Amino acid sequence: MPHYDYDGDGMVAGRDLAIVLSQWGACEQAASCWADFNFDEVVDAADLALLLLHWGEA
């Protein structure tokens, strides 16, 4: 399962969203594209939906 708390503050929130949006688009190298939660080599609305599904989790 992907890890959604990228900034390490203990909660999935705004800074995590900013990090995901900074990777928006096609993944040049899949290994460095950790915001690609569904592993389709692109960070897009599907990945955003997964982040929002976990919003507020600790």
C-alpha distance matrix in Angstrom:
0.0 3.8 6.6 9.2 12.2 13.6 17.1 16.4 18.6 16.5 16.0 14.4 17.8 20.3 19.9 16.2 17.5 20.2 18.1 16.1 19.6 21.0 18.8 19.9 21.1 20.8 19.0 21.7 19.6 16.1 15.3 16.5 14.9 11.7 12.1 11.7 8.4 9.7 11.1 14.7 16.2 17.2 16.2 17.8 18.1 15.2 12.9 15.1 14.8 11.0 11.9 14.9 13.1 11.7 15.0 16.8 14.0 14.7
3.8 0.0 3.8 6.2 9.4 10.3 13.9 13.8 16.2 14.8 14.1 12.1 15.2 17.3 16.6 12.8 14.2 16.7 14.3 12.5 16.1 17.3 15.2 16.6 18.1 18.1 16.2 19.0 17.1 13.9 13.1 13.5 11.8 8.3 8.5 8.8 6.0 8.7 9.9 13.4 14.2 14.8 13.3 15.3 15.9 13.5 10.5 12.6 13.1 9.6 9.6 13.0 12.3 10.6 13.4 15.3 13.1 13.8
6.6 3.8 0.0 3.8 5.9 7.1 10.5 10.1 12.5 11.2 10.9 9.5 12.7 15.0 13.9 10.4 12.6 15.0 12.6 11.7 15.5 16.4 15.1 17.0 19.1 19.6 17.7 20.3 18.5 15.7 14.4 14.0 12.6 8.8 9.0 10.7 8.6 11.9 13.1 16.4 16.6 16.8 14.7 16.7 17.3 15.5 12.1 13.2 14.2 10.8 9.4 12.7 12.5 9.9 12.0 13.2 11.0 10.9
9.2 6.2 3.8 0.0 3.8 5.8 8.9 9.3 11.0 9.9 8.5 6.2 9.1 11.3 10.7 7.2 9.1 11.8 10.2 9.3 12.8 14.3 13.7 15.1 17.8 19.0 17.7 20.6 19.4 16.9 16.1 15.1 13.1 9.6 8.3 10.7 8.8 12.3 14.1 16.8 17.0 16.3 13.5 14.9 15.1 13.9 10.5 10.6 11.7 8.9 6.4 9.5 10.0 7.4 8.6 10.2 8.9 9.6
12.2 9.4 5.9 3.8 0.0 3.8 5.8 5.6 7.2 6.6 5.9 4.9 7.7 10.0 8.8 6.1 9.3 11.4 9.9 10.4 13.8 14.7 14.9 16.9 19.9 21.4 19.9 22.5 21.2 19.2 17.9 16.3 14.9 11.5 10.7 13.7 12.4 16.0 17.5 20.2 20.0 19.1 16.1 17.7 17.9 17.2 13.7 13.2 14.6 12.2 9.2 11.5 12.5 9.3 9.4 9.7 8.5 8.0
13.6 10.3 7.1 5.8 3.8 0.0 3.8 5.5 8.1 9.1 9.0 7.9 9.5 10.5 8.1 5.5 8.9 9.9 7.4 8.7 12.1 12.2 12.4 15.0 18.0 19.3 17.6 19.8 18.6 17.0 15.6 13.4 12.5 9.5 9.1 12.6 12.3 16.2 16.9 19.5 18.5 17.7 14.8 16.9 17.9 17.6 13.9 13.6 15.9 13.8 10.7 13.5 15.1 12.4 12.2 12.9 12.2 11.6
17.1 13.9 10.5 8.9 5.8 3.8 0.0 3.8 5.7 8.1 8.6 8.6 9.1 9.7 6.7 6.1 9.8 9.9 8.2 10.7 13.4 13.1 14.2 17.0 20.3 21.9 20.3 22.2 21.2 20.1 18.5 16.0 15.4 12.8 12.4 16.1 16.0 19.8 20.6 23.0 21.8 20.7 17.7 19.6 20.4 20.6 17.0 16.1 18.4 16.7 13.3 15.4 17.3 14.4 13.4 13.3 13.2 12.0
16.4 13.8 10.1 9.3 5.6 5.5 3.8 0.0 3.8 5.5 7.5 8.8 10.4 12.0 9.7 8.9 12.7 13.4 11.8 13.8 16.8 16.7 17.5 20.2 23.4 24.7 22.8 24.8 23.3 21.9 19.9 17.9 17.5 14.4 14.5 17.9 17.2 20.9 21.8 24.7 23.8 23.1 20.3 22.2 22.8 22.5 18.9 18.2 20.0 17.8 14.6 16.7 17.9 14.5 13.9 13.0 12.1 9.9
18.6 16.2 12.5 11.0 7.2 8.1 5.7 3.8 0.0 3.8 5.7 8.1 9.0 10.8 9.2 9.4 12.9 13.8 13.2 15.3 17.9 18.2 19.6 21.9 25.3 27.1 25.6 27.7 26.5 25.1 23.3 21.2 20.6 17.5 17.0 20.4 19.5 23.1 24.5 27.1 26.5 25.5 22.3 23.7 23.8 23.7 20.4 19.1 20.6 18.7 15.3 16.5 17.9 14.4 13.1 11.3 11.0 8.7
16.5 14.8 11.2 9.9 6.6 9.1 8.1 5.5 3.8 0.0 3.8 7.1 9.2 12.1 11.4 10.6 13.9 15.7 15.0 16.4 19.3 20.1 20.9 23.0 26.3 27.9 26.4 28.8 27.4 25.5 23.8 22.2 21.3 17.9 17.3 20.3 18.7 22.1 23.8 26.7 26.5 25.7 22.6 23.9 23.6 23.1 19.8 18.8 19.6 17.4 14.4 15.4 16.0 12.3 11.5 9.4 8.1 5.2
16.0 14.1 10.9 8.5 5.9 9.0 8.6 7.5 5.7 3.8 0.0 3.8 5.9 9.3 9.6 8.7 11.3 13.6 13.6 14.5 17.1 18.6 19.5 21.0 24.4 26.3 25.3 28.0 27.0 25.0 23.8 22.2 20.6 17.3 16.0 18.9 17.1 20.4 22.5 25.1 25.2 24.0 20.7 21.4 20.7 20.3 17.4 15.9 16.5 14.7 11.5 12.0 12.8 9.3 7.9 5.8 5.4 4.3
14.4 12.1 9.5 6.2 4.9 7.9 8.6 8.8 8.1 7.1 3.8 0.0 3.8 7.3 8.1 6.1 8.1 11.0 11.1 11.3 13.9 15.8 16.6 17.7 21.0 23.0 22.3 25.2 24.5 22.4 21.8 20.1 18.1 15.0 13.0 15.7 14.1 17.3 19.6 21.9 22.1 20.6 17.2 17.7 17.0 16.7 13.8 12.1 12.8 11.2 7.8 8.5 9.8 6.7 5.1 5.1 5.5 6.6
17.8 15.2 12.7 9.1 7.7 9.5 9.1 10.4 9.0 9.2 5.9 3.8 0.0 3.8 5.8 5.5 6.5 9.0 10.3 11.0 12.6 14.7 16.2 17.1 20.6 23.2 22.9 25.8 25.6 23.9 23.5 21.4 19.2 16.6 14.2 17.1 16.1 19.3 21.5 23.3 23.3 21.2 17.6 17.7 16.7 17.3 14.6 12.1 13.3 12.7 9.0 8.8 11.2 9.0 6.0 6.0 8.3 9.5
20.3 17.3 15.0 11.3 10.0 10.5 9.7 12.0 10.8 12.1 9.3 7.3 3.8 0.0 3.8 5.4 5.0 6.3 8.7 9.9 10.5 12.4 14.7 15.4 19.1 22.1 22.0 24.8 25.1 23.9 23.8 21.2 19.0 17.0 14.3 17.4 17.1 20.3 22.3 23.7 23.1 20.7 16.9 16.9 16.2 17.5 15.0 12.1 14.0 14.2 10.5 10.2 13.4 12.0 8.9 9.5 12.1 13.2
19.9 16.6 13.9 10.7 8.8 8.1 6.7 9.7 9.2 11.4 9.6 8.1 5.8 3.8 0.0 3.8 5.3 5.0 6.3 8.7 9.8 10.6 13.0 14.5 18.3 20.9 20.4 22.8 22.9 22.0 21.5 18.6 16.9 15.1 13.0 16.5 16.7 20.2 21.6 23.1 22.1 20.0 16.3 17.1 17.3 18.5 15.4 13.2 15.7 15.4 11.6 12.5 15.5 13.6 11.3 11.7 13.4 13.8
16.2 12.8 10.4 7.2 6.1 5.5 6.1 8.9 9.4 10.6 8.7 6.1 5.5 5.4 3.8 0.0 3.8 5.4 5.1 6.3 8.7 9.9 11.2 12.8 16.4 18.7 18.0 20.6 20.4 19.0 18.6 16.1 14.1 11.9 9.7 13.1 13.0 16.6 18.0 19.8 19.0 17.2 13.6 14.6 14.9 15.5 12.2 10.5 13.0 12.1 8.4 10.1 12.8 10.9 9.4 10.6 11.6 12.2
17.5 14.2 12.6 9.1 9.3 8.9 9.8 12.7 12.9 13.9 11.3 8.1 6.5 5.0 5.3 3.8 0.0 3.8 5.4 5.1 6.2 8.6 10.2 10.7 14.4 17.1 17.2 20.1 20.5 19.3 19.6 17.1 14.5 12.8 9.8 12.7 12.8 15.9 17.7 18.8 18.2 15.7 11.9 12.1 12.0 13.3 10.5 8.0 10.7 10.9 7.5 8.4 11.8 11.0 9.2 11.4 13.1 14.6
20.2 16.7 15.0 11.8 11.4 9.9 9.9 13.4 13.8 15.7 13.6 11.0 9.0 6.3 5.0 5.4 3.8 0.0 3.8 5.5 5.1 6.2 8.9 10.0 13.8 16.7 16.8 19.2 19.9 19.4 19.6 16.6 14.4 13.5 10.8 14.0 15.0 18.2 19.3 20.1 18.8 16.2 12.6 13.2 13.8 15.6 12.9 10.6 13.8 14.3 11.1 12.2 15.6 14.8 12.9 14.6 16.3 17.4
18.1 14.3 12.6 10.2 9.9 7.4 8.2 11.8 13.2 15.0 13.6 11.1 10.3 8.7 6.3 5.1 5.4 3.8 0.0 3.8 5.5 5.1 6.8 9.1 12.7 15.0 14.3 16.6 16.8 16.2 16.1 13.0 11.1 10.1 8.1 11.6 13.0 16.4 17.0 18.2 16.5 14.5 11.2 12.8 14.2 15.4 12.1 11.0 14.4 14.0 11.0 13.1 16.1 14.9 13.8 15.6 16.5 17.1
16.1 12.5 11.7 9.3 10.4 8.7 10.7 13.8 15.3 16.4 14.5 11.3 11.0 9.9 8.7 6.3 5.1 5.5 3.8 0.0 3.8 5.4 5.4 6.6 10.1 12.5 12.1 15.0 15.4 14.3 14.9 12.4 9.6 8.6 5.5 8.5 9.9 13.0 13.9 14.8 13.5 11.2 7.7 9.2 10.6 11.6 8.4 7.5 11.1 10.9 8.5 10.9 13.8 13.2 12.8 15.3 16.1 17.4
19.6 16.1 15.5 12.8 13.8 12.1 13.4 16.8 17.9 19.3 17.1 13.9 12.6 10.5 9.8 8.7 6.2 5.1 5.5 3.8 0.0 3.8 5.3 5.0 8.8 12.0 12.6 15.4 16.6 16.1 17.3 14.5 11.7 11.7 8.6 10.8 12.7 15.2 16.0 16.1 14.6 11.6 8.1 8.6 10.0 12.2 9.8 8.2 12.0 12.9 10.7 12.3 15.6 15.6 14.7 17.3 18.7 20.3
21.0 17.3 16.4 14.3 14.7 12.2 13.1 16.7 18.2 20.1 18.6 15.8 14.7 12.4 10.6 9.9 8.6 6.2 5.1 5.4 3.8 0.0 3.8 5.6 9.0 11.6 11.7 13.7 14.9 15.2 16.0 12.7 10.6 11.4 9.3 11.8 14.3 16.9 17.0 17.1 14.9 12.3 9.5 11.0 13.2 15.2 12.6 11.7 15.5 15.9 13.7 15.7 18.8 18.4 17.5 19.8 21.0 21.9
18.8 15.2 15.1 13.7 14.9 12.4 14.2 17.5 19.6 20.9 19.5 16.6 16.2 14.7 13.0 11.2 10.2 8.9 6.8 5.4 5.3 3.8 0.0 3.8 6.4 8.4 8.0 10.3 11.5 11.5 12.7 9.8 7.2 8.6 6.8 8.6 11.7 14.0 13.5 13.6 11.2 8.9 6.5 9.0 11.9 13.3 10.7 10.9 14.6 14.7 13.2 15.8 18.4 18.2 18.1 20.7 21.3 22.4
19.9 16.6 17.0 15.1 16.9 15.0 17.0 20.2 21.9 23.0 21.0 17.7 17.1 15.4 14.5 12.8 10.7 10.0 9.1 6.6 5.0 5.6 3.8 0.0 3.8 7.1 8.4 11.2 13.2 13.0 15.0 12.7 9.5 11.0 8.3 9.0 11.9 13.5 13.5 12.7 10.7 7.4 4.9 6.0 9.0 11.1 9.4 9.4 13.0 13.8 12.9 15.0 17.7 18.3 18.1 21.2 22.1 23.7
21.1 18.1 19.1 17.8 19.9 18.0 20.3 23.4 25.3 26.3 24.4 21.0 20.6 19.1 18.3 16.4 14.4 13.8 12.7 10.1 8.8 9.0 6.4 3.8 0.0 3.8 6.5 9.2 11.8 11.9 14.6 12.9 9.9 12.3 10.2 9.5 12.8 13.4 12.8 11.0 8.8 5.5 5.1 6.2 9.8 11.5 10.6 11.5 14.7 15.6 15.5 17.6 19.9 20.8 21.1 24.4 25.1 26.8
20.8 18.1 19.6 19.0 21.4 19.3 21.9 24.7 27.1 27.9 26.3 23.0 23.2 22.1 20.9 18.7 17.1 16.7 15.0 12.5 12.0 11.6 8.4 7.1 3.8 0.0 3.8 6.3 9.0 9.3 12.5 11.5 8.9 11.9 10.9 9.3 12.9 12.9 11.2 9.2 6.2 4.2 6.3 8.3 12.1 12.8 12.0 13.9 16.7 17.0 17.4 19.9 21.7 22.6 23.4 26.6 26.9 28.4
19.0 16.2 17.7 17.7 19.9 17.6 20.3 22.8 25.6 26.4 25.3 22.3 22.9 22.0 20.4 18.0 17.2 16.8 14.3 12.1 12.6 11.7 8.0 8.4 6.5 3.8 0.0 3.8 5.4 5.8 8.8 7.9 5.8 9.3 9.4 8.1 11.8 12.3 9.9 9.0 5.2 5.2 7.1 10.3 14.1 14.2 12.5 14.8 17.7 17.2 17.3 20.4 22.0 22.2 23.3 26.3 26.1 27.2
21.7 19.0 20.3 20.6 22.5 19.8 22.2 24.8 27.7 28.8 28.0 25.2 25.8 24.8 22.8 20.6 20.1 19.2 16.6 15.0 15.4 13.7 10.3 11.2 9.2 6.3 3.8 0.0 3.8 6.5 9.0 8.2 7.8 11.6 12.5 11.5 15.1 15.6 12.8 11.9 8.0 8.8 10.8 13.9 17.7 17.9 16.3 18.4 21.4 20.9 20.9 24.0 25.6 25.7 26.7 29.5 29.2 30.1
19.6 17.1 18.5 19.4 21.2 18.6 21.2 23.3 26.5 27.4 27.0 24.5 25.6 25.1 22.9 20.4 20.5 19.9 16.8 15.4 16.6 14.9 11.5 13.2 11.8 9.0 5.4 3.8 0.0 3.8 5.5 5.6 6.5 9.9 11.9 10.9 14.2 14.9 11.7 11.7 8.2 10.1 11.9 15.4 19.1 18.6 16.5 19.1 21.9 20.7 20.6 24.1 25.3 25.0 26.3 28.9 28.2 28.7
16.1 13.9 15.7 16.9 19.2 17.0 20.1 21.9 25.1 25.5 25.0 22.4 23.9 23.9 22.0 19.0 19.3 19.4 16.2 14.3 16.1 15.2 11.5 13.0 11.9 9.3 5.8 6.5 3.8 0.0 3.8 5.5 5.1 7.7 9.8 8.2 11.0 11.5 8.1 8.9 6.0 8.6 10.5 14.0 17.3 16.2 14.1 17.0 19.4 17.8 18.2 21.7 22.5 22.2 24.0 26.6 25.6 26.3
15.3 13.1 14.4 16.1 17.9 15.6 18.5 19.9 23.3 23.8 23.8 21.8 23.5 23.8 21.5 18.6 19.6 19.6 16.1 14.9 17.3 16.0 12.7 15.0 14.6 12.5 8.8 9.0 5.5 3.8 0.0 3.8 5.6 7.0 10.3 9.7 11.9 13.2 10.1 12.0 9.5 11.9 12.9 16.5 19.7 18.5 15.8 18.5 20.9 18.9 18.7 22.5 23.2 22.3 24.0 26.2 24.9 25.0
16.5 13.5 14.0 15.1 16.3 13.4 16.0 17.9 21.2 22.2 22.2 20.1 21.4 21.2 18.6 16.1 17.1 16.6 13.0 12.4 14.5 12.7 9.8 12.7 12.9 11.5 7.9 8.2 5.6 5.5 3.8 0.0 3.8 5.8 8.8 9.4 12.1 14.2 11.7 13.2 10.3 11.5 11.7 15.5 18.7 18.2 15.2 17.3 20.2 18.4 17.7 21.3 22.6 21.5 22.7 24.8 23.9 24.0
14.9 11.8 12.6 13.1 14.9 12.5 15.4 17.5 20.6 21.3 20.6 18.1 19.2 19.0 16.9 14.1 14.5 14.4 11.1 9.6 11.7 10.6 7.2 9.5 9.9 8.9 5.8 7.8 6.5 5.1 5.6 3.8 0.0 3.8 5.6 5.9 9.0 11.1 9.1 10.4 7.6 8.2 7.9 11.7 14.9 14.4 11.5 13.7 16.6 15.1 14.5 18.1 19.5 18.8 20.0 22.5 21.8 22.5
11.7 8.3 8.8 9.6 11.5 9.5 12.8 14.4 17.5 17.9 17.3 15.0 16.6 17.0 15.1 11.9 12.8 13.5 10.1 8.6 11.7 11.4 8.6 11.0 12.3 11.9 9.3 11.6 9.9 7.7 7.0 5.8 3.8 0.0 3.8 5.3 7.0 10.0 8.9 11.3 9.7 10.1 9.0 12.4 14.8 13.9 10.4 12.5 15.1 13.0 12.1 15.8 16.9 15.8 17.2 19.4 18.4 18.9
12.1 8.5 9.0 8.3 10.7 9.1 12.4 14.5 17.0 17.3 16.0 13.0 14.2 14.3 13.0 9.7 9.8 10.8 8.1 5.5 8.6 9.3 6.8 8.3 10.2 10.9 9.4 12.5 11.9 9.8 10.3 8.8 5.6 3.8 0.0 3.8 5.6 8.8 8.9 10.7 9.6 8.7 6.3 9.2 11.3 10.7 7.1 8.8 11.6 10.0 9.0 12.5 14.0 13.4 14.5 17.1 16.7 17.8
11.7 8.8 10.7 10.7 13.7 12.6 16.1 17.9 20.4 20.3 18.9 15.7 17.1 17.4 16.5 13.1 12.7 14.0 11.6 8.5 10.8 11.8 8.6 9.0 9.5 9.3 8.1 11.5 10.9 8.2 9.7 9.4 5.9 5.3 3.8 0.0 3.8 5.7 5.4 6.9 6.4 6.0 5.0 7.9 10.3 8.9 6.1 9.1 11.3 9.8 10.2 13.6 14.5 14.6 16.3 19.3 18.7 20.1
8.4 6.0 8.6 8.8 12.4 12.3 16.0 17.2 19.5 18.7 17.1 14.1 16.1 17.1 16.7 13.0 12.8 15.0 13.0 9.9 12.7 14.3 11.7 11.9 12.8 12.9 11.8 15.1 14.2 11.0 11.9 12.1 9.0 7.0 5.6 3.8 0.0 3.8 5.6 8.2 9.2 9.1 7.8 9.6 10.7 8.3 5.5 8.7 9.7 7.2 8.3 11.7 11.8 11.8 14.1 17.1 16.1 17.7
9.7 8.7 11.9 12.3 16.0 16.2 19.8 20.9 23.1 22.1 20.4 17.3 19.3 20.3 20.2 16.6 15.9 18.2 16.4 13.0 15.2 16.9 14.0 13.5 13.4 12.9 12.3 15.6 14.9 11.5 13.2 14.2 11.1 10.0 8.8 5.7 3.8 0.0 3.8 5.7 8.2 8.7 8.7 9.8 10.7 7.5 6.5 10.2 10.4 8.4 10.7 13.6 13.1 13.9 16.6 19.8 18.7 20.7
11.1 9.9 13.1 14.1 17.5 16.9 20.6 21.8 24.5 23.8 22.5 19.6 21.5 22.3 21.6 18.0 17.7 19.3 17.0 13.9 16.0 17.0 13.5 13.5 12.8 11.2 9.9 12.8 11.7 8.1 10.1 11.7 9.1 8.9 8.9 5.4 5.6 3.8 0.0 3.8 5.5 7.6 8.8 11.0 12.9 10.4 9.0 12.8 13.7 11.8 13.6 16.8 16.6 17.1 19.6 22.7 21.5 23.0
14.7 13.4 16.4 16.8 20.2 19.5 23.0 24.7 27.1 26.7 25.1 21.9 23.3 23.7 23.1 19.8 18.8 20.1 18.2 14.8 16.1 17.1 13.6 12.7 11.0 9.2 9.0 11.9 11.7 8.9 12.0 13.2 10.4 11.3 10.7 6.9 8.2 5.7 3.8 0.0 3.8 5.6 8.1 9.6 11.8 9.7 9.5 13.1 14.1 13.2 15.2 18.0 18.1 19.2 21.4 24.8 24.0 25.9
16.2 14.2 16.6 17.0 20.0 18.5 21.8 23.8 26.5 26.5 25.2 22.1 23.3 23.1 22.1 19.0 18.2 18.8 16.5 13.5 14.6 14.9 11.2 10.7 8.8 6.2 5.2 8.0 8.2 6.0 9.5 10.3 7.6 9.7 9.6 6.4 9.2 8.2 5.5 3.8 0.0 3.8 7.0 9.5 12.7 11.5 10.5 13.7 15.7 14.9 16.1 19.1 19.9 20.6 22.3 25.6 25.0 26.5
17.2 14.8 16.8 16.3 19.1 17.7 20.7 23.1 25.5 25.7 24.0 20.6 21.2 20.7 20.0 17.2 15.7 16.2 14.5 11.2 11.6 12.3 8.9 7.4 5.5 4.2 5.2 8.8 10.1 8.6 11.9 11.5 8.2 10.1 8.7 6.0 9.1 8.7 7.6 5.6 3.8 0.0 3.8 6.0 9.5 9.3 8.5 11.1 13.4 13.4 14.3 16.9 18.2 19.2 20.5 23.9 23.8 25.6
16.2 13.3 14.7 13.5 16.1 14.8 17.7 20.3 22.3 22.6 20.7 17.2 17.6 16.9 16.3 13.6 11.9 12.6 11.2 7.7 8.1 9.5 6.5 4.9 5.1 6.3 7.1 10.8 11.9 10.5 12.9 11.7 7.9 9.0 6.3 5.0 7.8 8.7 8.8 8.1 7.0 3.8 0.0 3.8 7.2 7.7 5.9 7.8 10.7 10.9 11.1 13.7 15.5 16.3 17.2 20.5 20.8 22.6
17.8 15.3 16.7 14.9 17.7 16.9 19.6 22.2 23.7 23.9 21.4 17.7 17.7 16.9 17.1 14.6 12.1 13.2 12.8 9.2 8.6 11.0 9.0 6.0 6.2 8.3 10.3 13.9 15.4 14.0 16.5 15.5 11.7 12.4 9.2 7.9 9.6 9.8 11.0 9.6 9.5 6.0 3.8 0.0 3.8 5.5 5.5 6.3 8.8 10.2 10.9 12.5 14.4 16.0 16.6 20.2 21.0 23.3
18.1 15.9 17.3 15.1 17.9 17.9 20.4 22.8 23.8 23.6 20.7 17.0 16.7 16.2 17.3 14.9 12.0 13.8 14.2 10.6 10.0 13.2 11.9 9.0 9.8 12.1 14.1 17.7 19.1 17.3 19.7 18.7 14.9 14.8 11.3 10.3 10.7 10.7 12.9 11.8 12.7 9.5 7.2 3.8 0.0 3.8 5.4 4.8 6.0 8.6 9.7 10.3 12.1 14.4 14.8 18.6 19.6 22.4
15.2 13.5 15.5 13.9 17.2 17.6 20.6 22.5 23.7 23.1 20.3 16.7 17.3 17.5 18.5 15.5 13.3 15.6 15.4 11.6 12.2 15.2 13.3 11.1 11.5 12.8 14.2 17.9 18.6 16.2 18.5 18.2 14.4 13.9 10.7 8.9 8.3 7.5 10.4 9.7 11.5 9.3 7.7 5.5 3.8 0.0 3.8 5.4 5.1 6.5 8.9 10.0 10.6 13.0 14.4 18.2 18.5 21.4
12.9 10.5 12.1 10.5 13.7 13.9 17.0 18.9 20.4 19.8 17.4 13.8 14.6 15.0 15.4 12.2 10.5 12.9 12.1 8.4 9.8 12.6 10.7 9.4 10.6 12.0 12.5 16.3 16.5 14.1 15.8 15.2 11.5 10.4 7.1 6.1 5.5 6.5 9.0 9.5 10.5 8.5 5.9 5.5 5.4 3.8 0.0 3.8 5.3 5.1 6.4 8.7 9.8 11.1 12.5 16.1 16.2 18.7
15.1 12.6 13.2 10.6 13.2 13.6 16.1 18.2 19.1 18.8 15.9 12.1 12.1 12.1 13.2 10.5 8.0 10.6 11.0 7.5 8.2 11.7 10.9 9.4 11.5 13.9 14.8 18.4 19.1 17.0 18.5 17.3 13.7 12.5 8.8 9.1 8.7 10.2 12.8 13.1 13.7 11.1 7.8 6.3 4.8 5.4 3.8 0.0 3.8 5.4 5.1 6.2 8.5 10.1 10.4 14.0 15.0 17.7
14.8 13.1 14.2 11.7 14.6 15.9 18.4 20.0 20.6 19.6 16.5 12.8 13.3 14.0 15.7 13.0 10.7 13.8 14.4 11.1 12.0 15.5 14.6 13.0 14.7 16.7 17.7 21.4 21.9 19.4 20.9 20.2 16.6 15.1 11.6 11.3 9.7 10.4 13.7 14.1 15.7 13.4 10.7 8.8 6.0 5.1 5.3 3.8 0.0 3.8 5.4 5.1 6.1 8.8 9.7 13.5 14.3 17.5
11.0 9.6 10.8 8.9 12.2 13.8 16.7 17.8 18.7 17.4 14.7 11.2 12.7 14.2 15.4 12.1 10.9 14.3 14.0 10.9 12.9 15.9 14.7 13.8 15.6 17.0 17.2 20.9 20.7 17.8 18.9 18.4 15.1 13.0 10.0 9.8 7.2 8.4 11.8 13.2 14.9 13.4 10.9 10.2 8.6 6.5 5.1 5.4 3.8 0.0 3.8 5.4 5.0 6.7 8.8 12.4 12.2 15.1
11.9 9.6 9.4 6.4 9.2 10.7 13.3 14.6 15.3 14.4 11.5 7.8 9.0 10.5 11.6 8.4 7.5 11.1 11.0 8.5 10.7 13.7 13.2 12.9 15.5 17.4 17.3 20.9 20.6 18.2 18.7 17.7 14.5 12.1 9.0 10.2 8.3 10.7 13.6 15.2 16.1 14.3 11.1 10.9 9.7 8.9 6.4 5.1 5.4 3.8 0.0 3.8 5.4 5.4 6.3 9.8 10.1 12.7
14.9 13.0 12.7 9.5 11.5 13.5 15.4 16.7 16.5 15.4 12.0 8.5 8.8 10.2 12.5 10.1 8.4 12.2 13.1 10.9 12.3 15.7 15.8 15.0 17.6 19.9 20.4 24.0 24.1 21.7 22.5 21.3 18.1 15.8 12.5 13.6 11.7 13.6 16.8 18.0 19.1 16.9 13.7 12.5 10.3 10.0 8.7 6.2 5.1 5.4 3.8 0.0 3.8 5.2 4.8 8.5 9.9 13.2
13.1 12.3 12.5 10.0 12.5 15.1 17.3 17.9 17.9 16.0 12.8 9.8 11.2 13.4 15.5 12.8 11.8 15.6 16.1 13.8 15.6 18.8 18.4 17.7 19.9 21.7 22.0 25.6 25.3 22.5 23.2 22.6 19.5 16.9 14.0 14.5 11.8 13.1 16.6 18.1 19.9 18.2 15.5 14.4 12.1 10.6 9.8 8.5 6.1 5.0 5.4 3.8 0.0 3.8 5.7 8.9 9.2 12.7
11.7 10.6 9.9 7.4 9.3 12.4 14.4 14.5 14.4 12.3 9.3 6.7 9.0 12.0 13.6 10.9 11.0 14.8 14.9 13.2 15.6 18.4 18.2 18.3 20.8 22.6 22.2 25.7 25.0 22.2 22.3 21.5 18.8 15.8 13.4 14.6 11.8 13.9 17.1 19.2 20.6 19.2 16.3 16.0 14.4 13.0 11.1 10.1 8.8 6.7 5.4 5.2 3.8 0.0 3.8 6.4 5.7 9.0
15.0 13.4 12.0 8.6 9.4 12.2 13.4 13.9 13.1 11.5 7.9 5.1 6.0 8.9 11.3 9.4 9.2 12.9 13.8 12.8 14.7 17.5 18.1 18.1 21.1 23.4 23.3 26.7 26.3 24.0 24.0 22.7 20.0 17.2 14.5 16.3 14.1 16.6 19.6 21.4 22.3 20.5 17.2 16.6 14.8 14.4 12.5 10.4 9.7 8.8 6.3 4.8 5.7 3.8 0.0 3.8 5.6 8.9
16.8 15.3 13.2 10.2 9.7 12.9 13.3 13.0 11.3 9.4 5.8 5.1 6.0 9.5 11.7 10.6 11.4 14.6 15.6 15.3 17.3 19.8 20.7 21.2 24.4 26.6 26.3 29.5 28.9 26.6 26.2 24.8 22.5 19.4 17.1 19.3 17.1 19.8 22.7 24.8 25.6 23.9 20.5 20.2 18.6 18.2 16.1 14.0 13.5 12.4 9.8 8.5 8.9 6.4 3.8 0.0 3.8 6.5
14.0 13.1 11.0 8.9 8.5 12.2 13.2 12.1 11.0 8.1 5.4 5.5 8.3 12.1 13.4 11.6 13.1 16.3 16.5 16.1 18.7 21.0 21.3 22.1 25.1 26.9 26.1 29.2 28.2 25.6 24.9 23.9 21.8 18.4 16.7 18.7 16.1 18.7 21.5 24.0 25.0 23.8 20.8 21.0 19.6 18.5 16.2 15.0 14.3 12.2 10.1 9.9 9.2 5.7 5.6 3.8 0.0 3.8
14.7 13.8 10.9 9.6 8.0 11.6 12.0 9.9 8.7 5.2 4.3 6.6 9.5 13.2 13.8 12.2 14.6 17.4 17.1 17.4 20.3 21.9 22.4 23.7 26.8 28.4 27.2 30.1 28.7 26.3 25.0 24.0 22.5 18.9 17.8 20.1 17.7 20.7 23.0 25.9 26.5 25.6 22.6 23.3 22.4 21.4 18.7 17.7 17.5 15.1 12.7 13.2 12.7 9.0 8.9 6.5 3.8 0.0
